[in-house]
């Protein structure tokens, strides 16, 4: 899969579809407490910037999970659809929604300091702690 190619996917029941054109085909994992509570494990995502569009708006519910971000899910089947930054619209989409995972690479992990000790990925990735992520974006977790 080359950079800038379109990706297509859908939720479990098919009520919501997504089309995205990520700048890079790199998968990341978030180990923060909130992502793990949301999905029962790390959030495996692809950063789609602002180039993600969804159909089936009547079936999309959005939850404001913090001052800076919101999470979307399908009202019909509960599938997680996105994590989106409120200020910029930058959207991370769960990689499992897409029809194909061809050409993707697992390259990074965030909130590695919140990762439980009972699992470990074998992949060599770039890893960031929560404080490092907040510093990168000039934000505060409070």
C-alpha positions in Angstrom: 0.0 0.0 0.0 1.6 3.3 -1.0 1.3 6.5 1.0 -1.9 8.5 0.2 -3.9 5.5 -0.9 -7.5 5.3 0.2 -8.6 2.9 2.9 -12.2 1.6 3.3 -13.9 -0.1 6.2 -17.1 -0.4 8.3 -18.4 -1.2 11.7 -19.6 -4.7 12.7 -23.2 -4.2 11.6 -22.4 -2.2 8.5 -24.4 0.9 9.5 -21.3 3.1 9.5 -18.6 3.1 6.8 -15.3 4.9 6.8 -13.1 6.1 4.0 -9.7 7.5 5.0 -6.5 8.6 3.3 -3.8 8.5 6.0 -0.5 10.3 5.2 1.5 7.3 6.5 0.5 3.7 6.7 1.8 3.3 10.3 -0.1 1.7 13.1 0.2 2.9 16.6 -0.9 1.6 20.0 -2.1 3.7 22.9 -1.8 2.1 26.4 -3.4 4.9 28.4 -5.9 4.0 31.1 -8.8 5.6 29.2 -8.1 3.7 25.9 -7.7 0.4 27.8 -11.0 1.0 29.6 -12.7 2.0 26.3 -11.6 -1.2 24.4 -10.4 -3.7 27.0 -6.8 -3.4 25.8 -4.5 -1.1 23.9 -6.0 1.1 21.2 -4.5 0.0 17.9 -5.0 2.9 15.4 -3.9 4.6 12.3 -3.7 8.4 12.2 -5.9 9.6 9.4 -5.3 13.3 10.1 -8.4 15.2 8.9 -8.8 12.8 5.9 -11.4 10.4 7.4 -15.0 10.5 6.4 -17.9 8.5 7.8 -21.3 7.6 6.3 -24.2 6.6 8.4 -24.2 9.7 10.6 -27.5 8.7 12.2 -25.7 5.7 13.7 -22.7 7.6 15.1 -22.6 8.7 18.7 -19.8 10.9 20.0 -18.6 10.9 23.6 -16.5 13.8 24.9 -13.9 11.8 26.8 -11.6 14.7 27.8 -11.2 18.5 27.4 -9.2 17.8 24.2 -10.6 14.7 22.6 -13.8 12.8 21.7 -14.5 9.2 20.8 -17.1 7.9 18.3 -18.9 4.7 18.2 -21.8 3.0 16.3 -25.1 3.3 18.1 -26.3 0.0 16.6 -23.4 -2.4 17.3 -21.1 -0.5 19.6 -18.1 -0.6 17.3 -15.4 2.0 18.1 -15.1 4.3 15.2 -12.6 7.0 16.1 -10.6 9.0 18.6 -10.6 12.7 17.5 -8.8 15.8 18.8 -11.4 18.5 19.3 -9.1 21.5 18.4 -7.7 20.2 15.1 -10.0 17.4 14.0 -7.1 15.0 13.8 -8.7 11.5 13.7 -7.3 8.2 14.8 -9.3 5.2 13.5 -9.1 1.7 14.9 -7.1 -0.3 12.4 -9.5 -3.3 12.7 -12.3 -1.3 10.9 -10.5 -1.4 7.6 -11.0 -4.1 4.9 -7.2 -4.5 4.3 -4.1 -4.3 6.5 -1.7 -4.7 3.5 1.4 -2.6 3.6 0.9 -1.4 7.2 3.7 -1.2 9.8 3.4 -1.1 13.6 5.8 1.8 14.4 4.9 3.4 17.7 3.4 3.2 21.2 2.2 6.0 23.4 1.5 6.1 27.2 4.0 3.2 27.5 4.3 4.2 31.1 0.6 3.2 31.7 1.0 -0.2 29.9 0.2 -3.1 32.3 2.9 -5.6 32.9 0.9 -8.6 31.7 1.5 -8.0 28.0 4.4 -6.9 25.8 4.6 -6.4 22.0 7.5 -8.1 20.3 7.8 -5.4 17.6 10.5 -2.8 17.9 8.7 0.6 18.0 9.2 4.2 19.0 7.8 4.5 22.5 6.6 7.6 24.4 5.4 8.1 27.9 2.3 10.2 28.8 4.4 13.2 29.9 6.5 13.0 26.7 3.3 13.1 24.5 1.8 16.0 26.4 5.1 17.9 26.1 5.2 17.2 22.3 1.8 18.8 21.9 2.4 21.6 24.5 -0.5 20.4 26.6 -1.2 19.4 30.1 -3.1 16.3 31.2 -5.0 18.4 33.8 
